[in-house]
Amino acid sequence: MVTMRVLHLFSNWKWTGPAEPALNLCVALRQVGVDADFACAAGPGDVVNKVVKTARDRGVEPLLQFHLSKHLNPLWNWVDARRLRSYLARNRYDLVHVHLDNDHRIAVRALRGLGIPLVRSSYYGEGFPDKGAYRELLRATAVVVEPSMMAWERDEKVFGNSGCGFRVVPVGVDTARFDPRRDVPDARRWLKIESDAFVVGIVARMQRHRRFEDFFEAVRLLAASYPNVVVIVVGRGSRQQEVGFDPVRQLGLQRYVRFPGYVDGENYVGMLKAFDVQVMLVPGSDGTCRAVREGMAMGKPVVVARRGMLPEMVEHEKTGLVTDGSPKGLFEALRRLAEDRRYSRELGRNAREFAVREWSLGRQADRVFDVYKDLVGGVDLGACRS
């Protein structure tokens, strides 16, 4: 009995941006019967490679015989393309699925003339940058799996004559892990937050472009009316002093804001559970806004700015509130939720239901599997469901 076999390439060893979505997709595809392999960078020998460690924890033994550097390196890319071409000659794969720019470059070179379709997952929530290099890559690509309608519409307009197809498949989230009913570490207790506090959470790297200045100004306005508000900033960054610690001190918000830093594992899930509402102002290095998906899966209403694909993810007054992103707009949205906790909880329930229905890993795997079926002929695809 023949099944579909797919090789996923991920050109990084750091646990950042699309790492978890790419690995989650590979695991989910295995669960629907696709024989999916995952190749990533081995990384420096003196540091923990979290991509490799997490893959093994999730039952995937990664392929580590390629360099798969994050950035373009002419020498190593040439070596990887030769190694990949040789590997594909020895091992039958029906498809190659790439996730980042450099593994895309390597795969395009390696696959020339082999007749193996190439699929690219895009994590650019607003579409690929309008550069000639992407046009060349897409000419050699069968299908781009787009994370949003916004990305699909823009890429169709800019790159529609490249010859590749575009399919919208929202990035999935592990709705079993991110489930508000699970028993997880109590972040409120850890951070000494009173049970009746109104907790506003934000998950973002502390960088200039993430608009923390607007967020903290909105918090200042909110705290003037609701002294029981508490803010949790989950994340760290090279600009955390400049965009986080200093503004909080200057605005006199020290008693309201907690900075737990980078949090992972079950402690991260517990941190999301501690929120009453989550805020996202600007998409980060993962343009698909994974933190929003995780928060909604945890049953949290999300207040977002009208930037990037955020308005596409959050249905205004159904699963959260969409604002103009200004301090005043954020303040008014947060005040509304603080004043009406029942309404806030209703939005949170809707958010959870939406995430389970539309963003589960199983749902994502089924949609990607449909993309594969459209590309591959001569494979007993029914066997992939047996």
C-alpha positions as CSV (number, residue, x, y, z in Angstrom):
1,M,0.0,0.0,0.0
2,V,1.5,3.3,-1.1
3,T,1.3,6.4,1.0
4,M,2.2,10.0,0.3
5,R,5.7,11.0,1.4
6,V,6.7,14.6,2.0
7,L,10.0,16.2,3.1
8,H,9.7,19.5,5.1
9,L,12.7,21.8,5.2
10,F,13.3,24.4,7.9
11,S,16.4,26.5,7.6
12,N,17.0,27.5,11.2
13,W,17.9,26.0,14.6
14,K,16.4,28.7,16.8
15,W,13.0,28.4,18.3
16,T,11.6,31.6,16.8
17,G,8.9,32.8,14.5
18,P,7.6,30.0,12.3
19,A,9.5,27.2,14.1
20,E,6.6,25.8,16.1
21,P,4.0,26.2,13.3
22,A,6.2,24.4,10.8
23,L,6.9,21.5,13.3
24,N,3.3,21.3,14.4
25,L,2.2,21.0,10.8
26,C,4.6,18.1,10.2
27,V,3.3,16.3,13.3
28,A,-0.3,16.9,12.4
29,L,0.2,15.6,8.9
30,R,1.6,12.4,10.3
31,Q,-1.6,12.0,12.3
32,V,-3.7,12.1,9.2
33,G,-1.4,9.4,7.5
34,V,1.1,11.5,5.5
35,D,4.7,10.1,5.9
36,A,6.2,13.5,6.7
37,D,9.9,14.0,7.4
38,F,11.3,17.2,9.0
39,A,14.8,18.5,8.2
40,C,16.3,21.4,10.1
41,A,19.7,22.9,11.0
42,A,21.8,21.1,13.5
43,G,23.0,24.4,15.0
44,P,26.2,25.1,17.0
45,G,27.3,22.2,19.2
46,D,27.6,24.2,22.4
47,V,24.0,25.4,22.7
48,V,20.7,23.7,23.1
49,N,18.9,23.2,19.8
50,K,15.3,23.7,20.8
51,V,13.9,22.9,17.4
52,V,15.6,19.5,17.5
53,K,14.7,18.9,21.1
54,T,11.1,19.8,20.6
55,A,10.8,17.7,17.4
56,R,12.0,14.6,19.3
57,D,9.7,15.4,22.2
58,R,6.8,15.3,19.7
59,G,7.9,12.1,18.1
60,V,9.7,13.4,15.1
61,E,13.4,12.5,14.6
62,P,14.7,15.4,12.5
63,L,17.1,15.0,9.6
64,L,20.3,16.9,10.4
65,Q,22.6,16.2,7.4
66,F,22.1,19.6,5.8
67,H,23.4,23.0,7.0
68,L,20.1,24.8,6.4
69,S,21.4,28.2,7.6
70,K,18.9,30.9,8.2
71,H,20.5,33.4,5.9
72,L,21.7,33.1,2.3
73,N,25.2,31.6,2.2
74,P,26.4,30.9,-1.4
75,L,28.8,28.2,-0.4
76,W,26.6,26.3,2.1
77,N,23.5,26.7,-0.1
78,W,25.4,25.1,-3.0
79,V,26.6,22.3,-0.7
80,D,23.1,21.8,0.7
81,A,21.5,21.8,-2.8
82,R,23.9,19.0,-3.9
83,R,23.3,17.0,-0.8
84,L,19.5,17.4,-1.0
85,R,19.5,16.4,-4.7
86,S,21.5,13.3,-3.8
87,Y,19.3,12.5,-0.9
88,L,16.1,12.8,-3.0
89,A,17.7,10.5,-5.6
90,R,18.1,7.8,-2.9
91,N,14.8,8.4,-1.1
92,R,11.4,8.7,-2.8
93,Y,9.4,11.8,-1.9
94,D,6.2,12.9,-3.6
95,L,6.6,16.5,-2.5
96,V,9.0,18.9,-0.8
97,H,7.5,21.5,1.5
98,V,9.6,24.5,2.5
99,H,8.9,27.1,5.2
100,L,11.6,29.9,5.1
101,D,13.3,31.9,2.4
102,N,16.7,30.1,2.5
103,D,15.4,26.6,2.6
104,H,13.2,27.7,-0.4
105,R,16.3,28.8,-2.3
106,I,18.1,25.5,-1.5
107,A,15.1,23.4,-2.6
108,V,14.6,25.3,-5.9
109,R,18.2,24.6,-6.9
110,A,18.1,20.9,-5.7
111,L,14.7,20.1,-7.4
112,R,15.6,21.4,-10.9
113,G,14.6,18.7,-13.5
114,L,13.5,16.1,-10.9
115,G,9.7,16.6,-11.4
116,I,9.0,16.8,-7.6
117,P,6.5,19.5,-6.8
118,L,7.5,22.2,-4.4
119,V,5.2,23.7,-1.8
120,R,6.0,26.8,0.2
121,S,4.3,27.8,3.5
122,S,4.3,31.6,3.9
123,Y,4.4,33.3,7.3
124,Y,4.2,36.8,5.8
125,G,0.8,37.8,7.0
126,E,0.6,40.7,4.5
127,G,2.1,38.8,1.6
128,F,5.7,38.4,0.4
129,P,7.9,41.5,0.0
130,D,7.7,42.9,-3.5
131,K,11.2,41.8,-4.6
132,G,12.4,40.1,-7.7
133,A,14.1,37.3,-5.7
134,Y,10.6,36.1,-4.6
135,R,9.3,36.2,-8.1
136,E,12.2,33.8,-9.1
137,L,11.5,31.5,-6.2
138,L,7.8,31.4,-6.9
139,R,8.3,30.5,-10.6
140,A,9.7,27.2,-9.4
141,T,7.0,26.6,-6.8
142,A,3.8,24.7,-7.4
143,V,1.7,26.2,-4.5
144,V,2.2,28.8,-1.9
145,V,0.2,28.1,1.3
146,E,-0.9,31.5,2.4
147,P,-1.7,32.4,6.1
148,S,-4.4,35.0,5.3
149,M,-6.8,36.4,2.7
150,M,-4.8,39.6,2.9
151,A,-1.6,37.8,1.9
152,W,-3.4,35.8,-0.8
153,E,-4.9,38.9,-2.4
154,R,-1.6,40.8,-2.4
155,D,0.5,37.9,-3.7
156,E,-2.1,37.2,-6.4
157,K,-1.8,40.8,-7.5
158,V,2.0,41.1,-7.3
159,F,3.1,37.5,-8.2
160,G,0.1,36.1,-9.9
161,N,1.9,35.7,-13.3
162,S,4.7,33.7,-11.7
163,G,3.0,30.4,-12.6
164,C,2.5,29.1,-9.0
165,G,-0.8,28.7,-7.3
166,F,-1.9,30.3,-4.0
167,R,-4.1,28.6,-1.3
168,V,-5.2,30.1,2.0
169,V,-4.7,27.8,4.9
170,P,-4.7,29.5,8.4
171,V,-1.9,28.4,10.7
172,G,-3.0,25.9,13.3
173,V,-2.7,26.0,17.0
174,D,-2.6,23.1,19.5
175,T,-6.1,23.6,20.9
176,A,-5.6,20.6,23.2
177,R,-2.6,22.2,24.8
178,F,-4.1,25.7,24.8
179,D,-7.3,24.7,26.6
180,P,-8.6,26.9,29.5
181,R,-9.9,23.8,31.2
182,R,-6.4,22.3,31.7
183,D,-4.7,22.4,35.1
184,V,-1.6,24.6,34.5
185,P,0.8,26.6,36.7
186,D,-1.0,29.5,38.4
187,A,0.6,32.6,37.0
188,R,-1.5,34.9,39.1
189,R,-0.3,33.3,42.2
190,W,3.3,33.4,41.0
191,L,3.1,37.1,40.2
192,K,1.1,37.9,43.4
193,I,-2.0,39.2,41.5
194,E,-5.3,39.5,43.4
195,S,-8.1,37.3,42.3
196,D,-10.4,40.2,41.5
197,A,-7.8,42.1,39.4
198,F,-8.5,42.9,35.7
199,V,-5.5,41.4,34.0
200,V,-4.4,42.7,30.6
201,G,-1.8,40.6,28.9
202,I,0.5,41.2,25.9
203,V,2.9,38.7,24.3
204,A,5.5,40.3,22.2
205,R,9.2,40.8,21.8
206,M,10.1,44.1,23.3
207,Q,11.2,46.0,20.2
208,R,10.5,49.6,19.0
209,H,8.1,48.7,16.2
210,R,5.7,46.9,18.6
211,R,4.1,50.1,19.7
212,F,4.6,49.6,23.4
213,E,4.4,53.4,23.9
214,D,0.8,53.4,22.8
215,F,0.0,50.4,25.0
216,F,1.5,51.8,28.1
217,E,-0.3,55.2,27.6
218,A,-3.6,53.3,27.3
219,V,-2.7,51.5,30.5
220,R,-2.1,54.8,32.2
221,L,-5.5,56.0,31.2
222,L,-7.1,52.8,32.3
223,A,-5.3,52.7,35.7
224,A,-6.7,56.2,36.5
225,S,-10.2,54.8,36.5
226,Y,-9.6,51.1,37.4
227,P,-6.8,50.8,40.0
228,N,-7.2,47.1,40.2
229,V,-5.9,46.6,36.6
230,V,-2.7,44.6,36.3
231,V,-0.6,44.2,33.1
232,I,1.5,41.2,32.3
233,V,4.2,41.7,29.5
234,V,5.4,38.3,28.3
235,G,8.6,38.6,26.3
236,R,12.0,40.1,26.2
237,G,14.1,41.9,23.7
238,S,17.2,44.0,23.1
239,R,15.1,47.1,23.6
240,Q,13.3,46.1,26.7
241,Q,14.8,48.9,28.8
242,E,14.0,51.5,26.3
243,V,10.5,50.4,25.3
244,G,9.4,48.7,28.5
245,F,11.1,49.4,31.8
246,D,11.8,53.1,31.3
247,P,8.3,54.1,30.0
248,V,6.7,52.2,32.9
249,R,8.8,54.1,35.4
250,Q,8.3,57.4,33.7
251,L,4.5,57.0,33.6
252,G,4.4,55.8,37.2
253,L,3.0,52.4,36.4
254,Q,5.4,50.2,38.4
255,R,2.7,48.9,40.7
256,Y,0.5,47.9,37.7
257,V,2.9,46.2,35.3
258,R,4.7,42.8,35.7
259,F,7.6,41.8,33.5
260,P,8.0,38.0,33.8
261,G,10.2,38.0,30.7
262,Y,10.4,35.0,28.3
263,V,8.2,32.2,29.5
264,D,7.8,28.8,27.8
265,G,6.3,25.3,28.4
266,E,3.5,24.9,30.8
267,N,4.4,28.2,32.5
268,Y,3.6,30.0,29.2
269,V,0.1,28.4,29.0
270,G,-0.5,29.3,32.6
271,M,0.5,32.9,31.8
272,L,-2.1,33.1,29.1
273,K,-4.7,31.6,31.4
274,A,-4.0,34.4,33.9
275,F,-5.2,37.0,31.4
276,D,-8.7,38.5,31.3
277,V,-7.9,40.1,27.9
278,Q,-5.0,39.9,25.5
279,V,-3.7,42.8,23.4
280,M,-1.8,42.7,20.1
281,L,-0.8,45.9,18.3
282,V,1.7,44.9,15.6
283,P,2.6,41.4,14.1
284,G,6.1,40.3,15.0
285,S,8.6,38.1,13.3
286,D,5.9,35.5,12.8
287,G,3.5,37.5,10.7
288,T,0.8,35.0,11.4
289,C,0.4,36.2,15.0
290,R,0.7,32.9,16.7
291,A,0.2,34.5,20.2
292,V,-3.2,35.7,19.2
293,R,-4.3,32.2,18.1
294,E,-3.0,30.8,21.4
295,G,-4.8,33.4,23.4
296,M,-8.1,32.9,21.6
297,A,-7.7,29.1,22.0
298,M,-7.4,29.8,25.8
299,G,-10.7,31.6,25.7
300,K,-9.4,35.1,25.9
301,P,-11.0,38.1,24.1
302,V,-8.3,39.9,22.1
303,V,-8.0,43.6,21.5
304,V,-6.1,44.3,18.4
305,A,-5.0,47.3,16.2
306,R,-6.1,47.5,12.6
307,R,-2.7,46.5,11.3
308,G,-1.5,43.6,9.2
309,M,-3.7,40.5,9.3
310,L,-4.9,41.2,12.9
311,P,-8.4,42.5,11.8
312,E,-8.9,39.3,9.8
313,M,-8.2,37.1,12.8
314,V,-10.4,38.9,15.3
315,E,-14.1,39.5,14.6
316,H,-15.1,42.8,16.1
317,E,-17.5,42.4,19.0
318,K,-17.7,38.7,18.5
319,T,-14.2,37.3,19.5
320,G,-12.6,40.6,20.5
321,L,-12.4,44.3,19.7
322,V,-10.6,45.9,16.7
323,T,-9.3,49.4,17.3
324,D,-7.3,52.0,15.5
325,G,-4.4,51.2,17.7
326,S,-4.2,54.7,19.3
327,P,-3.8,55.0,23.0
328,K,-7.3,56.4,23.2
329,G,-8.8,53.6,21.1
330,L,-7.0,51.0,23.1
331,F,-8.1,52.6,26.4
332,E,-11.8,52.7,25.3
333,A,-11.7,49.0,24.3
334,L,-10.1,47.9,27.5
335,R,-12.4,50.1,29.6
336,R,-15.4,48.5,28.0
337,L,-14.2,45.0,28.8
338,A,-13.2,46.0,32.4
339,E,-16.6,47.5,33.0
340,D,-18.5,44.5,31.6
341,R,-16.9,41.3,32.7
342,R,-19.8,39.2,31.5
343,Y,-19.4,40.6,28.0
344,S,-15.6,40.0,28.1
345,R,-16.2,36.4,29.1
346,E,-18.7,36.0,26.3
347,L,-16.2,37.2,23.7
348,G,-13.7,34.8,25.2
349,R,-16.0,31.8,24.8
350,N,-16.6,32.8,21.2
351,A,-12.9,33.1,20.7
352,R,-12.3,29.6,22.0
353,E,-15.1,28.1,19.8
354,F,-13.7,29.8,16.7
355,A,-10.1,28.6,17.4
356,V,-11.2,25.0,17.9
357,R,-13.4,25.1,14.8
358,E,-11.1,26.9,12.4
359,W,-7.5,26.8,13.7
360,S,-7.0,23.3,15.2
361,L,-4.0,21.4,14.0
362,G,-6.2,18.7,12.5
363,R,-8.1,21.2,10.5
364,Q,-4.9,22.7,9.2
365,A,-3.5,19.3,8.3
366,D,-6.7,18.4,6.4
367,R,-6.4,21.6,4.3
368,V,-2.8,21.1,3.5
369,F,-3.5,17.5,2.7
370,D,-6.0,18.8,0.1
371,V,-3.3,20.9,-1.4
372,Y,-1.0,17.9,-1.7
373,K,-3.8,15.8,-3.3
374,D,-4.2,18.4,-6.0
375,L,-0.5,18.2,-6.9
376,V,0.4,14.5,-6.7
377,G,-0.8,11.9,-9.2
378,G,-0.2,8.2,-9.1
379,V,-0.3,7.9,-5.3
380,D,-3.0,5.9,-3.5
381,L,-4.2,8.8,-1.4
382,G,-6.8,6.7,0.3
383,A,-4.0,4.9,2.0
384,C,-3.1,8.2,3.7
385,R,-6.3,7.9,5.6
386,S,-6.1,4.2,6.5
